[in-house]
Amino acid sequence: MGLFDRVFRGSAEMFAKAESELEAVISELGEAAAMKMPDTAYFLSCIYAYLGKKVTTLGELKEALAEIKAKMTTNHRTADVFSSGIATAMAAEVIEACKYARTPAPYEGTKYHGHFSDAEVRELGVPLVTRDIPGFVVIIDPAPSDEEAVALIKGYQNRGIFVFLIGGVIDQAERGGISMGFPVRVVPVGPDIWAVGHIISLVERAAFIFGAVQAGDWEAFNEYSFHRIFAFVNAFAPVADITVACGGGAIAMGFPVITNDREDMWAVPKSLIIQPDTTDFIETSLEARDIKIKVTDIDIPVAFSTAFEGEIIRKADMRVDINGARQDCFELVRSRETQDVEDHKITLDGPDIDEFPEGGAMNLAVIVDVYGKNMQSDFEPVFERKFHNFLNCVEGVMHTGQRDMIRIRVSKAAFDAGFRARHFGEVLYSKVKSEYDSVVDKCQVTIVTDAAKLHDMRAEANRAYDKRDERLQSMTDETVEVFYNCILCQSFSPSHVCVVTPERLGLCGAVSWLDAKATNELDPSGPCQVVTKKELLDERVGAWADVNEAVKKYSHGALEQVTLYSILEDPMTSCGCFECICGIEPFSNGVSIVNREHTGITPLGMTFSEMASMTGGGVQTPGFMGHGKHFIASKKFLKAEGGIARIVWMPKALKDIVRERLNRTAKELYDIEGFTDMIADEDTAEDAEKLMEFLAEKGHPVLAMEPLL
């Protein structure tokens, strides 16, 4: 039996399983029963992507299954192998969908993840475009030993690769004590091979969300996954026929398969690779997908990788707690003259971690002094914000906050491995020097843990923060000479261009005007370019002729013009990784804003995912707009439509984040006190009728404004 025959046999096996599962669930629930995967606007994503069918009932799923069968052609041609492989993935999605037809959370209470939400797909956007996640690996079935499984998973983790696990390798990872879950980028997807349907669903939704690929365009989806999703498969022998069939689909999508199984297999360069030595899977896989890992050599006793950015350290696992809300703590970058900085000097002033009681509180200040011929004081806060990312990459360290409101936990495991206070300095020195080498010539780090000194030092740091804030607050779109574009996301959303201004940060929430300026200074030919603003066309909507020229140039002609302050007239495009989305609520003449983390319904009758499906992928959608959280309180937010007074609904959690700045802006613009409390949320209004009642009760200013439409 040859390789092609194994694919066809595996496809038939997957189809038979799908047909059996679907018949069983239809006999229980009937063909009219609803069929919906949770927290997604893309139906059954594989079927929607490849067949263009919006499956909403079990009867429609039955019809789709017949079309899937038709794709499982068995002629001995490569095209038939690929067609059958993709159809196998769709059949796998049918099997998993049957579980969700019976209950919305079939994996709840288990160690398996199952379906990925749209929010999780979007969460991957920024780290994918920045290459913090350089690629994905799907590991199928158990490795030859538990030790080898752990070494393989940790090897990928240390290189930043996002790891999906299917089958017996999950049990091996569990026995090896590997922390698993979406935040730590090692996901136990499911116990059976058909769980691969969830992974393919994630890939197809990335194409929908970021690439604006249209449903039913089979070739476009495979083209997108091949060129923009850097994934590959590791499958351990013995590889079952059904897994071989899934491999045919993976290769069709551009994902190489690396295996140690030689049974009726033949090598296909860059596609199907036989690697007998499983300890070489990592290097073989990275080479097959042309993934090059930038290694930063940091002298610390634990691993350093972006895979640890989502690590949660709970109180029971904590060796020491550093809490700026309770102790004097802060992080500060200072520009210095060359004689004041000794390169790679790391000083600890005060007791080390091992001198504090286990689980106890610890004061900590981190002061990074830098010198560089091209260094600017405006870069100081840019560097500081990156501390969060740098320190979170340390295995066993959890970091939140910035300035003097940081929160850091060091795990017992990291402490036992030898992690101490000076290692914070080693991480920051290495990353500042490597990330900002074009402006930083010398760098030194001072770690202060002496509580007696920190009160006055914290006050001095706050004076530095206040001085910066005064400068930033004085910067408006009118006072700067140039804006910047950002095209980082074009690796996934080819026609999207952000225009970043002092009062409108990038929609991902991660790129401010100062960030873009620093990026341009650090890499003049990089993703952030100067955009002049000499020829103003319309101040009300924020339109400039030279901004339009830049947008047309950097979108490769996909866009002709944008406005920066309007949701209705040529709004700025979105890539898909926006923090929030704003949509017009017609009954109130206002707008509802929902953040990515909120999973409930909005007064528009849509969830975040459903609203987000109206935009993204670099297309202009009047009436909907993706944006960052901190843009909400800007004086330029919806300026053309009347400004922040149009905001009528936001989730409570989002209101709490923006409350202080939003209230301050409302007071300054409209002389309204406590404006945020006039905005409805999920507790006060889930539909238009209750929303109108709430707005009338609060006397919301939107009720006196001109109609939007």
C-alpha positions in Angstrom: 0.0 0.0 0.0 1.5 3.4 -1.1 1.3 6.8 0.5 -1.6 8.0 -1.6 -3.6 4.9 -0.7 -3.0 5.6 3.0 -4.3 9.1 2.6 -7.5 7.8 0.8 -8.0 5.1 3.5 -7.6 7.7 6.2 -10.0 10.1 4.6 -12.6 7.3 4.3 -12.1 6.5 8.0 -12.5 10.1 9.1 -15.6 10.4 6.9 -17.2 7.3 8.3 -16.6 8.6 11.9 -18.1 12.0 11.0 -21.2 10.3 9.3 -21.7 8.1 12.3 -21.4 10.9 14.8 -23.7 13.2 12.8 -26.4 10.5 12.4 -26.3 9.9 16.1 -26.7 13.5 17.1 -29.5 14.1 14.5 -31.4 11.1 15.9 -31.2 12.8 19.4 -31.8 16.4 18.5 -33.4 16.5 15.0 -32.2 18.2 11.8 -33.7 21.5 12.9 -31.5 21.7 16.0 -29.1 24.7 16.1 -25.5 24.2 15.2 -23.2 26.9 16.5 -19.6 26.9 17.7 -19.2 29.2 20.7 -17.6 32.7 20.5 -17.2 32.9 16.8 -18.8 34.7 14.0 -17.5 32.3 11.4 -19.8 29.3 11.8 -18.0 26.0 11.3 -14.9 27.8 10.0 -13.4 25.0 7.9 -16.6 24.3 6.1 -17.3 28.0 5.7 -13.8 28.7 4.4 -13.6 25.8 1.9 -17.2 25.2 0.9 -18.6 28.7 1.5 -21.5 27.2 3.5 -22.9 28.9 6.7 -23.8 25.9 8.8 -26.4 26.9 11.4 -28.4 23.7 11.9 -27.7 20.0 12.0 -29.6 19.6 8.7 -27.3 22.1 7.0 -24.3 20.2 8.5 -25.7 17.0 6.9 -25.8 18.7 3.6 -22.3 20.0 4.0 -21.1 16.5 4.8 -22.3 15.3 1.4 -20.2 18.0 -0.2 -17.2 17.0 1.9 -17.6 13.4 0.6 -17.5 14.7 -2.9 -14.1 16.3 -2.3 -12.6 13.0 -1.2 -11.5 12.0 -4.7 -9.4 8.8 -5.0 -7.5 9.2 -8.2 -3.8 8.8 -7.8 -2.9 12.4 -8.5 -1.4 14.9 -6.1 -4.4 17.2 -6.5 -6.7 14.4 -5.3 -4.5 13.7 -2.3 -4.6 17.4 -1.3 -8.4 17.6 -1.9 -9.0 14.5 0.2 -6.6 15.9 2.9 -8.6 19.2 3.2 -11.8 17.2 3.2 -10.5 15.1 6.0 -9.9 18.3 8.1 -13.5 19.3 7.3 -14.8 15.9 8.4 -12.8 16.2 11.6 -14.5 19.5 12.2 -17.9 17.8 11.8 -17.0 15.2 14.4 -16.0 17.9 16.9 -19.0 20.0 16.0 -21.4 17.2 17.0 -20.0 17.4 20.5 -20.8 21.1 20.6 -24.3 20.5 19.2 -25.0 18.5 22.4 -23.5 20.9 24.8 -21.8 24.3 24.4 -18.7 23.3 26.5 -18.0 19.6 25.9 -14.4 19.9 27.2 -15.2 21.8 30.3 -13.7 20.1 33.4 -11.2 18.2 31.3 -7.6 18.9 30.5 -8.4 19.6 26.8 -9.0 22.9 25.2 -11.1 22.1 22.2 -12.5 25.0 20.2 -10.6 28.3 19.9 -12.6 31.5 20.3 -12.4 34.4 17.8 -10.9 36.4 20.7 -8.0 33.9 21.0 -7.4 34.0 17.3 -7.2 37.8 17.4 -4.9 37.7 20.5 -2.3 36.0 18.3 -2.3 38.8 15.8 0.3 41.1 17.4 2.8 38.4 18.5 2.6 36.8 15.0 3.3 40.0 13.1 6.2 41.0 15.5 7.4 37.4 15.2 7.3 37.0 19.0 5.5 33.8 17.9 7.7 32.8 15.0 5.6 29.7 14.1 3.3 26.9 15.2 3.8 23.2 15.7 1.2 20.5 15.9 2.6 17.5 17.8 0.6 14.3 17.3 0.6 11.1 19.4 3.2 10.1 22.1 6.9 10.5 21.7 9.2 7.5 22.3 9.5 8.5 26.0 8.1 11.0 28.4 11.5 12.6 28.7 11.7 13.1 24.9 8.2 14.6 24.8 9.1 17.1 27.5 12.4 18.0 25.8 10.6 18.5 22.5 7.9 20.7 23.9 10.3 22.8 26.0 12.7 23.1 23.1 9.9 24.6 21.0 8.8 26.8 23.9 12.3 28.2 24.3 12.3 29.2 20.7 8.9 30.9 21.0 7.0 28.4 18.9 3.3 28.0 19.7 2.7 24.3 20.5 -0.5 22.4 19.9 -0.8 18.9 21.3 -3.0 16.1 20.1 -3.4 12.6 21.6 -1.0 10.7 23.9 1.7 13.4 23.9 -0.7 15.4 26.2 -0.5 12.7 28.9 3.3 12.7 28.5 3.4 16.5 29.0 1.2 16.3 32.0 3.4 13.6 33.6 6.4 15.8 32.8 4.9 18.7 34.8 4.7 21.0 31.8 2.3 24.0 32.3 -0.3 23.9 29.6 -3.0 26.3 28.4 -3.5 29.0 25.8 -1.7 31.8 27.8 1.5 29.8 28.0 1.3 28.7 24.3 1.2 25.0 24.9 -2.3 23.9 24.2 -3.7 20.3 24.8 -6.3 20.5 22.0 -7.9 17.1 22.3 -7.4 13.4 22.9 -8.2 12.2 19.3 -6.9 13.0 15.9 -10.1 14.7 14.8 -9.3 17.5 17.3 -7.1 18.8 14.5 -10.3 20.3 13.2 -10.0 23.0 15.9 -6.5 23.9 14.8 -7.5 24.2 11.1 -10.4 26.3 12.2 -8.1 28.7 13.9 -6.0 29.0 10.8 -8.9 29.6 8.5 -10.3 32.3 10.9 -6.9 34.0 10.8 -7.4 34.2 7.0 -10.9 35.6 7.5 -9.9 38.1 10.2 -6.6 39.3 9.1 -6.5 38.5 5.4 -10.1 39.3 4.4 -10.1 36.1 2.4 -13.6 35.3 1.1 -15.6 32.2 2.0 -15.4 29.4 -0.6 -12.2 30.6 -2.1 -10.3 27.3 -1.7 -7.1 28.4 -3.4 -6.9 31.7 -1.5 -7.1 30.0 1.9 -4.3 27.7 1.0 -2.3 30.5 -0.4 -2.8 32.6 2.8 -1.9 29.7 5.1 1.2 28.8 3.1 2.6 32.3 2.9 1.5 33.9 6.2 1.0 31.1 8.8 4.3 29.5 9.6 3.2 26.1 10.9 4.3 22.5 10.7 3.5 19.1 12.0 5.4 16.5 14.1 3.9 13.0 14.0 5.4 10.1 15.9 5.4 6.5 14.6 3.4 4.5 14.2 1.3 7.1 12.2 -2.2 5.9 11.6 -3.8 6.2 8.2 -6.3 8.7 9.5 -3.4 10.9 10.7 -1.7 10.5 7.3 -4.8 11.8 5.6 -4.8 14.9 7.9 -1.1 15.3 6.9 -2.2 15.5 3.3 -4.4 18.4 4.2 -1.6 20.1 6.2 0.8 19.8 3.2 -1.9 21.3 1.0 -2.0 24.3 3.3 1.7 24.7 3.2 2.5 23.0 6.5 5.4 20.4 6.3 5.0 17.1 8.1 8.0 15.7 9.9 7.8 12.1 11.1 9.9 9.1 12.0 7.5 6.7 10.4 8.8 5.0 7.3 5.8 2.7 6.7 4.6 3.3 3.1 6.0 6.9 3.2 8.3 8.6 0.8 10.1 11.9 1.4 8.9 15.1 -0.4 11.4 17.9 0.1 10.0 20.7 2.3 6.7 18.9 2.6 7.0 15.3 3.9 10.2 14.8 5.8 11.3 11.4 7.2 13.5 12.1 10.2 14.4 8.8 12.0 16.1 10.7 14.8 13.3 12.2 16.7 15.7 14.3 18.8 16.4 16.3 15.6 12.7 17.1 15.0 13.0 20.7 16.1 15.9 21.8 13.8 14.5 19.7 10.9 11.0 21.4 11.4 12.4 24.9 11.6 14.5 24.4 8.5 11.6 22.9 6.6 9.4 26.0 7.3 12.4 28.4 6.8 11.9 29.7 10.4 15.0 31.5 11.7 15.1 32.1 15.5 16.9 35.1 16.8 18.7 33.9 19.9 19.6 36.4 22.7 22.2 35.0 25.0 21.1 36.0 28.5 23.0 34.9 31.6 20.2 33.6 33.7 19.5 30.2 35.2 16.0 29.7 33.7 14.7 29.8 30.2 13.9 33.0 28.3 11.2 32.9 25.6 8.0 34.6 24.5 6.2 31.4 25.3 6.3 32.3 29.0 4.6 35.7 28.5 1.2 34.3 29.6 2.5 32.4 32.6 0.4 32.8 35.7 2.2 32.4 39.1 -0.3 31.7 41.8 0.2 32.5 45.5 1.0 28.9 46.4 3.8 28.8 43.8 5.2 32.2 44.6 8.6 32.7 46.3 8.4 36.5 46.5 5.8 39.2 45.8 6.7 42.7 44.5 3.7 44.9 44.6 3.8 48.6 43.8 0.4 49.1 45.3 1.7 48.0 48.7 5.4 48.7 48.6 7.7 51.3 47.2 8.5 49.9 43.7 9.2 51.5 40.3 10.9 51.1 36.9 12.7 54.0 35.4 14.9 54.6 32.3 17.2 57.6 32.4 19.3 59.1 29.6 22.8 59.8 30.8 26.1 61.2 29.6 28.8 58.7 28.6 30.9 59.2 31.7 27.9 58.3 33.9 27.3 54.9 32.4 29.5 51.8 32.7 28.4 49.2 30.2 26.9 46.0 31.6 27.4 47.2 35.2 24.7 45.6 37.3 24.4 46.8 40.9 22.2 45.3 43.7 21.6 47.8 46.5 19.9 46.0 49.3 19.0 42.4 50.3 18.6 39.7 47.7 15.5 37.5 47.1 16.8 34.7 49.3 16.9 37.2 52.3 13.2 37.7 52.2 10.8 35.1 53.7 9.1 32.6 51.3 5.9 34.1 50.0 6.8 37.5 51.5 6.7 41.0 50.1 9.7 42.7 48.6 10.4 46.3 47.6 12.1 46.7 44.2 13.3 49.5 42.0 14.8 48.9 38.6 16.8 51.9 37.2 18.2 51.5 33.7 20.7 54.2 32.7 21.6 54.4 29.0 23.9 56.5 26.9 23.9 56.7 23.1 24.9 59.3 20.6 21.4 58.9 19.0 19.5 58.5 22.2 16.5 60.8 22.9 14.6 61.4 26.1 11.4 60.6 24.2 12.6 57.0 24.0 12.7 56.6 27.7 9.0 55.7 28.2 9.1 53.5 25.1 11.9 51.4 26.7 10.1 51.3 30.0 6.9 49.9 28.5 9.0 47.1 27.0 10.1 45.9 30.4 6.8 44.2 30.8 7.4 42.1 27.7 11.1 41.4 28.5 10.5 40.3 32.1 7.5 38.2 31.2 9.6 36.1 28.9 11.6 34.8 31.9 10.4 31.4 32.9 9.0 31.6 36.4 8.5 35.5 36.4 5.2 37.2 36.1 5.1 41.0 35.5 2.2 43.4 35.2 1.9 47.2 35.2 4.5 49.9 34.7 6.1 52.9 36.3 5.5 52.8 40.1 2.6 50.4 39.9 4.4 47.2 38.9 3.5 43.8 40.2 6.1 41.0 39.9 6.0 37.5 41.2 9.0 35.1 41.1 8.1 31.4 41.4 9.6 28.9 43.8 10.8 26.9 40.8 12.7 29.8 39.3 14.2 30.6 42.7 15.2 27.0 43.2 16.9 27.1 39.8 19.0 30.0 41.0 17.1 33.1 39.9 18.0 36.2 42.0 17.5 40.0 41.9 20.5 40.7 39.7 19.0 38.5 37.0 16.4 41.2 36.4 19.3 43.4 35.4 20.8 40.8 33.1 17.6 40.4 31.2 17.0 44.2 30.8 20.6 44.9 29.9 20.6 42.2 27.2 17.3 43.1 25.7 17.8 46.9 25.8 21.2 46.5 24.1 19.9 44.1 21.5 16.6 45.7 20.7 17.8 49.3 20.7 21.4 48.9 19.6 21.1 51.7 17.0 20.5 54.3 19.8 22.0 52.7 22.9 25.8 52.4 23.1 26.1 51.7 26.9 23.7 50.5 29.5 23.9 49.9 33.2 21.2 48.6 35.6 20.7 49.4 39.3 18.4 47.1 41.4 17.4 48.6 44.7 15.6 46.5 47.4 16.5 48.6 50.4 13.1 49.8 51.7 14.7 52.7 53.7 15.9 54.3 50.4 13.0 53.6 48.2 10.4 56.0 49.5 12.4 59.1 48.5 13.6 57.4 45.3 10.0 56.6 44.3 9.0 60.3 44.8 11.9 61.3 42.6 10.8 58.8 39.9 7.3 60.2 40.0 8.7 63.7 39.4 10.3 62.3 36.2 7.0 60.6 35.2 5.1 63.9 35.7 7.6 65.9 33.6 7.2 63.4 30.8 3.4 63.5 31.1 3.3 67.2 30.9 5.2 67.0 27.6 3.0 64.2 26.3 -0.2 66.1 27.2 1.0 69.1 25.4 1.4 67.0 22.2 -1.6 67.1 20.0 -2.2 66.2 16.4 -2.0 69.9 15.6 1.3 70.6 17.5 3.4 67.9 15.7 4.8 68.3 12.3 4.4 64.7 11.1 2.4 61.5 11.8 3.7 58.0 11.3 2.3 55.0 9.5 2.6 51.4 10.9 2.5 48.5 8.5 3.6 45.7 10.9 0.4 43.9 10.4 0.8 43.6 6.7 2.4 40.3 7.2 -1.1 39.0 7.9 -3.3 41.9 6.5 -1.7 42.9 3.3 -3.6 46.1 2.6 -4.0 47.5 6.1 -2.2 50.7 7.1 -2.4 52.4 10.5 -1.8 56.1 10.7 -0.5 56.9 14.2 -0.9 60.3 15.7 -0.3 61.8 19.2 -4.0 61.6 19.8 -4.7 58.3 18.0 -2.6 55.3 18.8 -2.5 52.2 16.7 -5.6 50.1 16.8 -3.7 47.2 18.4 -3.1 49.5 21.4 0.6 48.7 21.3 1.9 51.5 19.1 1.8 55.2 20.2 3.1 58.1 18.3 6.3 58.0 20.4 6.6 54.3 19.7 6.3 54.8 16.0 8.8 57.7 16.1 11.2 55.5 18.0 10.7 52.6 15.6 11.4 54.9 12.7 14.6 56.3 14.3 15.8 52.8 15.2 15.0 51.4 11.7 14.5 54.1 9.1 13.5 51.6 6.4 11.2 49.6 8.8 7.5 49.4 9.4 6.9 52.9 10.7 7.5 55.7 8.1 7.0 59.5 8.4 3.7 60.7 7.0 3.6 64.4 6.4 0.5 66.5 7.1 1.0 69.6 5.1 -2.1 69.7 3.0 -5.2 69.7 5.2 -8.4 68.8 3.3 -11.0 68.7 6.1 -10.2 69.4 9.7 -13.6 68.1 11.0 -13.0 64.5 9.8 -9.2 64.6 9.9 -8.4 64.4 6.2 -5.0 65.3 4.6 -4.0 64.9 1.0 -0.5 63.7 1.9 -1.9 61.2 4.4 -4.1 59.8 1.6 -1.0 59.6 -0.6 0.8 57.7 2.1 -2.1 55.3 2.6 -2.5 54.7 -1.1 1.3 54.0 -1.4 1.6 51.7 1.7 -1.7 49.8 1.0 -0.4 49.1 -2.5 -3.3 50.9 -4.0 -6.0 49.1 -2.1 -7.0 52.3 -0.3 -7.5 55.7 -1.9 -8.3 57.8 1.2 -8.9 57.7 4.9 -10.1 60.0 7.6 -8.7 59.9 11.1 -11.6 61.2 13.2 -14.7 59.7 11.6 -16.5 56.3 11.8 -18.7 57.1 8.8 -16.6 58.9 6.2 -13.7 56.7 4.9 -12.8 55.3 8.4 -9.3 53.9 8.9 -9.0 50.2 8.2 -8.5 47.5 10.7 -6.2 44.4 10.4 -8.1 42.2 13.0 -6.0 42.5 16.1 -7.7 45.6 17.5 -8.3 45.8 21.2 -11.9 47.2 20.8 -14.5 47.7 18.1 -17.0 50.5 17.9 -20.3 50.2 16.1 -23.2 52.6 15.5 -26.3 51.9 17.7 -29.1 53.3 15.5 -31.8 53.7 18.1 -29.8 56.0 20.4 -27.8 57.7 17.6 -24.8 56.7 19.6 -22.1 54.0 19.5 -21.4 50.8 21.4 -17.9 49.9 22.2 -16.9 46.3 23.1 -13.4 45.0 24.0 -12.0 41.7 22.8 -12.2 40.1 26.2 -16.0 40.6 26.5 -17.9 37.6 25.3 -21.5 38.8 25.9 -24.0 40.4 23.6 -24.1 44.1 22.9 -27.2 46.3 22.4 -26.5 46.0 18.6 -27.6 42.3 19.0 -24.0 41.2 18.2 -21.0 39.9 20.2 -17.5 41.3 19.7 -16.8 38.5 17.2 -19.9 39.3 15.2 -19.1 43.0 15.2 -15.5 42.4 14.3 -16.5 40.2 11.4 -18.0 43.4 9.9 -14.5 44.9 9.6 -10.9 43.8 9.6 -8.6 42.5 6.9 -7.8 45.9 5.7 -11.3 46.9 4.4 -13.2 50.1 5.1 -16.5 49.5 6.8 -18.4 52.8 7.5 -20.2 52.4 10.8 -17.7 50.1 12.4 -14.2 50.9 13.6 -11.4 48.9 15.3 -9.3 50.9 17.8 -7.2 50.7 20.9 -8.6 51.1 24.4 -6.8 54.3 25.1 -8.1 56.0 22.0 -11.6 56.0 23.6 -10.7 59.0 25.9 -9.1 61.0 23.1 -10.5 64.3 22.1 -10.2 63.1 18.5 -12.4 60.0 19.1 -15.4 60.3 16.7 -14.7 64.0 16.5 -16.5 64.3 13.2 -19.7 62.7 14.7 -19.6 64.8 17.9 -16.9 63.1 19.9 -17.1 60.9 23.0 -20.6 62.1 23.8 -21.7 59.5 21.2 -20.6 56.6 23.5 -23.7 54.9 25.0 -22.6 51.4 25.9 -19.4 49.7 27.1 -18.7 46.6 29.2 -18.1 47.3 32.9 -14.5 46.1 32.7 -13.7 48.4 29.9 -15.3 51.4 31.6 -13.1 50.8 34.6 -10.0 50.9 32.5 -10.9 54.2 30.7 -13.0 55.8 33.5 -10.5 58.4 34.8 -9.3 59.7 31.4 -12.8 59.6 29.9 -14.3 61.6 32.7 -11.5 64.1 32.4 -12.0 64.5 28.6 -15.8 64.8 29.1 -15.4 67.5 31.7 -13.0 69.4 29.5 -15.1 69.1 26.3 -18.7 69.3 27.6 -18.4 70.3 31.3 -20.0 67.0 32.3 -19.1 65.4 35.6 -18.9 61.6 35.9 -19.6 60.9 32.2 -18.6 57.3 32.4 -21.5 56.6 34.8 -23.9 57.8 32.1 -22.7 55.0 29.8 -24.7 51.8 30.0 -23.1 48.4 30.4 -24.0 44.7 30.4 -25.7 45.0 33.8 -27.9 47.9 32.8 -28.8 47.3 29.2 -28.4 44.3 26.9 -30.9 45.4 24.2 -31.9 48.7 22.6 -35.1 49.2 24.6 -33.3 49.0 28.0 -30.5 51.1 26.6 -32.9 53.9 25.7 -34.5 53.7 29.2 -31.1 54.0 30.8 -29.9 56.9 28.7 -33.1 58.8 29.4 -32.8 58.2 33.1 -29.2 59.5 33.1 -29.9 62.4 30.8 -27.2 61.2 28.4 -26.0 64.1 26.0 -26.5 61.8 23.0 -30.2 62.3 23.2 -29.9 65.9 22.2 -27.4 65.4 19.4 -28.1 65.4 15.6 -29.0 62.0 14.0 -26.0 60.1 12.8 -27.7 58.6 9.8 
